[in-house]
């Protein structure tokens, strides 16, 4: 293996500290990436490699037995970012190719209809604990009308929900970004109703979170995911051909696709409005917002109809 290292104190560890410091200063949290790269450097130490090469990188990426393709791609992406940083000062560093693993394809999202949302909210109302019923019914409704990430919803504190201003404040979200979302009067009414119910059922909460567990503490991501799967079963929702399954993140996809479809139907300039949607969703890169244009057959049809109706379009 190229780049054998016999030094005391591996040189890549100092480089990793610098790399993480630079990236975090730009707003990236890199909690998972930092842990993975620490494991990668330990792997390099054991292999006696003091420089990143294709061979050592791919050996580490593919080391986990029976790992999913998505997880292998994640590991490769993390190493590629670090190797690209190193190559700027050490041209002999090799950046493993993305073609080293199967090409990544974003999964087709499960897009929820109004009927699906109503069924999920009805299923939430059947939960045994009254506070859980109110909490999950309100969260599903909020994700449906705002497109928030579930992590953003469960991190909301009471001070982040301003009823007089009809405004939600999302703090320190992905990539360290914060933003504010104006909400409709009907959403304000639903959140007020939940707040009254919550305060009656949990008058002495353990945390300042807006959405709470019956014990009075903040909801955790894994518990919400597990409960959502329960509600999907109770609502009778199932995978659709060619295979997208109902997922919690699909509520965010559904909001984005519905917004774009509405703009097309209203005859608006979708291209000029995409940056607005990217800002609303908290996307760090507009390419993730553009992806939604291909996420739905209806959107593709509307875009095609718009193109055909445009003056001077090519046959």
Secondary structure, 3 states (H helix, E strand, C coil): CCCECCCCCCHHHHHHHHHHHHHHHCCCCCHHHHHHHHHHHHHHHHHCECCCCHHHHHHHHCCCCCCCHHHHHHHHHHHHHHHHHHHCCCCCCCCCCHHHCCCCCCCCCCCCCHHHHHHHHHHHCCCCCHHHHHHHHHHHHHHHHHCCCHHHHHCCEHHHEECCCCEEEECCCHHHCCEEEECCHHHHHHHHHHHHHHHHHCCCCCCCECCECCCCCECCHHHHHHHHHHHHHHHCCCCECCCECCCCCHHHHHHHHHHHHHHHHCCCCHHHHHHHHHHHHCCCCCHHHHHHHHCCHHHHHHHHHHHHHCCCCCC
